[in-house]
Amino acid sequence: MHSTRSAIMATALLALCAGAAIAGPRERAEDFYTLPYDGRMPQCDDGVSLYEITQRFATSETFYFNSPLRIGGFKDIREYAYRANGPQFIPRRYCVAKAMFNDSSMRTIKYTIIERGGFMSFNRGVEWCVEGLDRYRAYAPMCDGVGP
């Protein structure tokens, strides 16, 4: 009785694996959008995304930490991955930059630009983390949680 049950389970598992192998490649995430999508993702040095990081950082520092710390500018901006999770997932561009702060320090910022990742999926979203200032450890360790 036990060997019959094992044989049935093995056959079911084999059939499941074989079905997945012949299913073929999955569609791109863009093919599921109902709103118009032009397929163009902003680059890492996009001013709107950098402005959003600057403003959101200033807001969180002021309201949550009572800190005057602000981002003064960005340099050495580069992309280190694009669609690293595969074409069937929402397009994401993974970026890293050096940020100059008003306390005369330079810190690394890792950020992700997410297509349709904003409010109610109407616009892009940006997730970011400043190394050394991830006070809640939301992207720990060393902001690697923002990356792929």
Steps between C-alpha positions, in 0.01 A plus 500: 500500500781740594695430178187560290450840661867587441473396135192718450673798661813449286290477183308816590822687572656386173191609305506839671868555416454388140209740455711791625781409262282516188309810607754726328622848595275724703369826361658833586341697781422786261266276303263493796463878538156632418617863490723618214866418557781617276759262645752775581647501848671813634877483531676509836590869460135596443437832674148414613615185681795676665275789604256255657780334698624841618156618608396177670832482685459857626141429610590185691800666667287794611187322620634172635849579622492878558819526298616784275689255274434559128626368167687770310568315175593178327808380313640176359150383408494159336271211424601159630203289388194522277214252512718268705197301616397406146267638232184362659537736799434874512793685338750636752825691460748460786731796558770620736641851552711705735305772679642817647335606826478834676722366782788483246487121483471271200281190526393228258135486397352189343168543326258320274279661238186289465271530199142548617623478859359833616169591660228265371741391222437815297863609482843369580618445851838541663632298794825625650735452790794704629782280629560576866161671538264203472389560857220244497716247313226464241756420228773344716778407468666805342188582294530177300124449538441769238686296238413192302 
